[in-house]
Each structure stands twice: as structure tokens, then as C-alpha cells.
Amino acid sequence: KDEVQLLTIKDFGRRVRVRIGGLVTARSVKYLGKLASKLSDQETRDGWWQELRDEIRSHAKTLCCSHVIGYSEASTIHDDVCVLSLTGTAATVRGLPDLNKEQEIWMDLERKISEMNKKKQWIRQHPHTGDSTPGYLDTPYDGEGSDGELDGTEHKPISLDHSGGELVGENDVLKRPVSRKMLRRQKHAQRLEKRYLKVLRGKTKKSMKKTEEVDPLIGTSIFRARPARPCSYCHVPYHHKFAPFGNMKLVPCLLCKKKWVPEVILATVEPPARLPVRGSGAFIQARVCRTRPKSTGESDALAVSEALPFLEYEIARQLMLKLKVLGRNAAFSLKTEIDVGSQLIVATTTATALYCDAMPPPRVLKISR
């Protein structure tokens, strides 16, 4: 359980709480040489990928995160040079179902479905309200401040006469003074009765449609019962006084005022449906090209490896500048590709830029000459 989990999921339900730590990436340049499809060579390539996975897990731990969501792996091969790339979003995820408890999931599902079927069957058998409905009153008030006792005689349902402040039965016999406490109790019981019937039967087709779409597993120990806050995606998963890097600037959340948020969010996942945003999204792209030095053998792979850090720094700087120009403070569905050719190394990053209300507005872009 202490190991960071790698998840390719990019979209989560409203009851799953996600806190984004930041974008994590791991790259490596390998020289293929005389590697073939032998078993030993396959184990060598598996070892390469495993090293990168351990590296991206360590990056996520540095950001105090337990998951890497929106995880993807890619490779680019040209001649004998191979570039392996791993990208994801470090985050903490709470509220996901525990798939190890498969038996418990199915038992809870069967129990919920049986309860819903019993309620539907009871509604069909009792089209009108009866004495089994919560809040139904069929006994007179005894005037002592208690709920009263049955005297063995049958009484018809009573109604409340608001003009006289007393109970009036259909046989015009039950006329007794009612205290204010009992009046409030009866009104509250009537409200509960209406609410209960509205949930079970529904007054309109729209409400019936809502009751039919209720997930039977919601409210069990398998799923998180309380929906997550709309701004929880922007909250950092660590304490603001113990940020992983010294130059990180964190500010209080502009919506809930309880948690801390960063200035900019870069994520490979989809923006949640309940995320408070202003305006529409904008397509953003950053491109960087660098010449590839001429060399052969392992020196060629070494030259490409030395050029990659500068390529990534330039593309990140360009992406941040374009976010400021567009007036956005978050980029979701981010995707980066690196292509190696015979003469050029090209890096391309695409994303959807958004302005999130929970985060501070982007700084004003200053151009100095």
C-alpha cells in the first residue's frame, strides 16, 4: 500500500476526491545496438521500463502524492537511438472503490437492489397512503402532551382545522383542544410524509427518472458517500509550510478559503465536470526544434540525451508564457511528444487552457526591451 499506484484513468466521478500535486515526467535515451528478440534482450528492455517507473514513483513521493493519474508511456526510435518517455500527474486520490473486496461489492449491490425492489413492490401494492406510512395520524390527541393511547375503538383519520385550532374528524365527534406543541408535531409529520412519498413514488417524470438513476452502491463502505468539493482538484496535497520546493508560491483557495492552491496547474487528466471555471477553454500548443549533432554509435545516443533537458526546459517556459498571454492559470489534458529525426529533435506539447476561479489570476506579462 505504500507504493505509488500508476493509473491510466483520466476522469473521475464526483464522489472521488482528487488533489493534484503536479506534472511528473521521466525520460531515458537508450542505445539499441545489437539487441534482438531473445529472452535476455526482452528482460533488458523490461528493466529499462521498470527503472523509469521507479523514477516517476519517486517524483510523486517527493510531491507527497500516493497516485500517478493520467499515466502514459511512449517510445521513439530512430536508427539505434530509442527515447523512452513516461508522463503522468502526481495526485492523492480518495474515494476509489477497493477492488480487492470483490465479494463485499457484490453483496452490497445485491442488498441495495433487493431493498429497491421491495420499495417498488410496496408502492404498487399501496397506491394510497395508509397507516404504515411515516407521519400518518389515525388516533386522536389525548390532551396530555404525550402521543396518546389506543382505547380499543376505531377512529377515522383526522384532519387539522386551522381556523378553530382543533382536531375535526369525519364523524364530527372528535373535537378536542390541541396544544401548539402538538400542532407543530403534526405539521412536521405531514411534511415528512410528503417528502417520503416524493422520494418513493415521485410527483413528476423528472423526479421518477432521478430515483431510477440512483447508484445502489452509493452510501456503502465501498464508495465515498459524501461528494468532493468542486475546488478540491486545485488543493495541494501537502502542507503549505512544508512545500517540496523552496520557490513554490502557494495562496489560500479563493473559493473555500480553507486549503492552499498553486499559481498554475499542469495536468494530463481531463478537467472535472464540477471544476469552477470562468469562460471557455482554449487550445494551447508549444513547439521546440533543435538540431541533432552528427555522430554514430553510443555517442549519438549520448548527444540526444544531453539535448533533452534543454528541450524540456524551453518547452515548459514557452507553455507558461502562452498561458499568461491567454489569461489562463491551468492546462488540462496535457500531452507531450518527442520525435527524433536524422537532423532534428522536435518536441510538441498540446493542452486545453482554462481559467479556474479557485486559483489566483495569472501575473501580468511584462515585455522588456
N, C-alpha and C positions, 0 to 999 in steps of 0.2 A: 504493500500500500504506500510505502514511502517513495517508490519510484514514480517519476513524472510520466503521466499517460499521454500517448500520442493519439489524437483523434482527428480524423479527416472531416468531421462534422462541421458545417459552416453556418447552420441555422438552428436555433434552439427555441423551445416553447416558452410561453410567458411565465411558467412556474419554475423555470430553471434560472438560477441567479448566476450571472457571469460577470466577472471583474477582469478587465483587460490590463495586463501588465506591460505589454509592448511587443513589437515585432522581433522575432528571433530568426537567425539565418546561420547556416553552416555550409561552407563550400570547401571543396578539395579538388586539386588537379592531380591526376594520375597518368603515368606513362604505361600504356598497354604493352608495348614491345612484343614479346613472343607468347603472350597469354592466349591459351586456346580454350576449348570447351571440356577440358579434363576436370575430374572431380576436385583435384587440388587447386586448379585455377578458379573454379567456382567458389570454393571456400575462401580463396584470397579476395575475390570480389565481394562476397558476403561480409568479410571482415572490414572492407572499406566502408560499406554502408553502416555497419554496426558502430564503427568509430564516429561517424558523423552523427548518428542518432544519440550516442552518449554525449557528444559535444553540445547538441541542441538541448538535451535534457539539462545539462549543466548551466546553459544560458537561462533556461526557465527557472531553475533553482535560485540563480542569482537575483532574479526579479521576484522571488518569494511566491512562485506560482507552482501549482500542482498539475496542470494540464497544458498541453500544446494543442490548440484547436485550429481548424483550417489547415491542417498539416498536409504537405505535398512534397513529393520527391521528383527530381528531374535530372537528366544527364544529357550532355552534348559531347559528341565525338567527332573529331576531325583528324584524319591520319592516325597517329598513335597517341594523340592527346585526348584525354577524357576529363570533362569537368562535371563533377557531381555536386548537386545543389539540393539543400533541404531548407524549406521555409515554413513558418507557422506563426501563430500568435500565442504568446505565453499568457495564461489566464488561470484564474481559480473558478471552478465550476462546482456548484452545489445544487442539488435537486434532481440529478440524473437518476434514473431507476437502477437499482442494484440487480444487474442481470445474473449474478450468481445465485440469487434467490428465485430461481425459475418456478419451483413448486409453490412458493408463497405467492408469487404473482398470479398464477392460475387459480389458486384457492380464493384469493381476494376477488378476482374477476368473477368467478362463479357465484360467490356470495353476493356481490353487488348486483349481478344480473338477476339472481333469484329474488332479491328484495324489490327490484324494479318491476319484475313480473307480478309479484304479489300485490303491489300497489295498483298496477293497471287492472288486475283482476278484481280487486276490491272496488275500484271506480266503476267497472262495468256492472257489478252486482248491486251497487248502491248509487244509482244515478242522482238521488236526492240526499240531502243531509239528514243524518239520524243521530240517535243519542250516543253513538260511538265516536262521533266527530269531536275533536277537541274544541272546547268553548261552548258546547251545546248545553242549554239550560232547560230542564224539564221538571224541576222541583221548586216550590215557592220558597221565598226567603222567610226565615222564622223570626227576624227582627232582633236577634241576639248578638249580631256581629259575627256569627260563625257561618259555615256553609249550609247549615240546616240538616235535618234528618228526615228520612222517609217515614211516613206514618202509616204505610201499608195501603193507601188509596192511590188511585191513578189520577194523575194530573196531566192536563194537556200542556203543550209548550206555551210559555208565557212570552209576552212582548212588553216593551217598555213604552209607557205613555209619558212623553217628555213634557206635556202640558201640565199634568197633575202631579208629577213626581212620584207615581206609584205604579205597581205592577197590575196589569189587566190581563186576565185570562180569557179564553174564548167562551167559557161558560159564565163569565161575569160574576164569578163567585170570589175569585182570589183577588182581593183588594186590601193590601196591607201597606203601611208606610215603609219606605225604603230609605236607608241612610245614604249619605253621599259616598261613603266608602264602598258600599255595595254597588252603587251606580257606576262608579269608576271601574270596579271589578268586572261588571257585566259588559261595559263598553270595551274594555281591554280583551275580554273573552271573545266578543264579536269580531274585533279586529284580527285576533289570532285565527279565528275560524275562516275569515275571508282570505287571509294570507295563506293558510294551509291549503284551502281549496284551489287557490290560484296557482300554487306550485304543483299540486297533483293533477288537476284537470286542465287548467289554463283557460282564460276567458277568450283569447283570440288565437288565431292560427299562428301568429308570430310567437306568442308565449309557449304554445304547444311545440313549436319547432325548436325552441330553446331547450325545453325539458327533454326532448328526444336526443339532442346532441350532447347531453352531459356525459362526460367520460366516467365510466363506472369506477375507475381506479383512483380518481381524484379524491383526496382526503384520506387515503390509506397510508400505511407506513412505507409504501414503496415509492410514492411520488411526493414531492413537496406540495403541501396543501395551500400555503399562502403564496399568492403571486409575487414575483420580484418587483422591486421598484423600477419605474421606467428609466431612471437615470443610473441604475446600478452598473450598467455596461461601462460607464465612464469612470467609476470609482477605482482608485488604485488598490491593489490587494495587499499593500504593506503600510506600515505606519509612516505618517508624513515626516516624522523626525528621524527615521531610520531608512531613508531612501537609498537604493543600491548605489547611486552615483551622486557625487557631491554637487554637480552643476545642474541637477534636475530641479525645476521650479514647479511646485505644486500650489494650488489655490483651493479654497473651500468650494464645494459644489454650489453652483448658482441656483439650484432648484431646492434640494433638501437641506442645505446648509449644515449637514452633519458629517459628510465624508469629504475626501480630498480628490481632486481631479487634476490631470496634467494639462499642459497648454495645447498639445497636439496628440492625436491618436492615429496610429498606423496599424491596420489590422487586415488579415487575409480572410476574415469571415464576413458574412452578409450583415448589413445593418439590421438590428432587430426592429420588428414592426412597431413596437411601443416606444422606440427611442425618440425623445423630444427634439425635433429638428425644425429649423426655420428655412423656408424656401425650398427649392428643389435641388436635386443632386446635379453635379457637373462632372463630365468626363475629364480626366486628367492623365497626362502621359509625359514621361521623362525619357529622353534618349541620350546615350553617350556612345561615341565611337572612338576607338584607339587603334593605332597601327600595331601590327604584330611583328615583332622583330624576327628576322630570318635566322633560323637555326635548325638543327636536326637532333634527333635522339632525345635523351633526357634533358638536354639543355633547352630544347624547345618547350617542354612541359614546365620547366623551371621559369622560363621567361613569361609564360602565360600566368603562372601562379603569382609572380611578382607584380603583374599589371592589374590583377583582380582587385586588391584593396583600394587602389586609387580610383578604379572604375566604380566601385560601390560607394565610395565617399562622394564622388561627383554626382552620381545619380540621386543620392539622398539629398544633397544640397539643392539640386535642381528641383526635386519634388517639393521640398519645403518652400522654396521661393514661389513656385507656381500656386501652392496653397494660399500663400499670402496675397498673391495677385488676384485670385478668385474670391478672396474673402471667406475662406473656409478654414475650419480647425480640425477636421477629421477626414481620413481616407479609408474607406472600406473596400472589400473585395480586391485587395491589392495583389498583383501578380507580376513577378519579375522573371525575365528570360535573358539568358546569356548565350550568345551564339559565337562560335569560334570559326573563323574562315582562314583562308590561306594568307590573307594580308591584313584583315581587320578583326577586331574583337568588339562586338556590338552588345550593349546592354539596354533593355527596354523594360520600363515599369509602367503599368496601367492600373488605374483605380477609379473609384467613384468618390468625389469630394463632397462633403456635407458640412453644414454648419449646425453644431449641436448646442442647444441652449444651456446645457449643464456646464459647459466649459467656457473659459474666457474668450472674448473675441480675438482674432489674430492681430498681432502687432502691426502697426503701420509700416509699410515698406518705405525705406529711405534710400534714395539713389544719390550717391556721392560721385562727383566728377573730379 
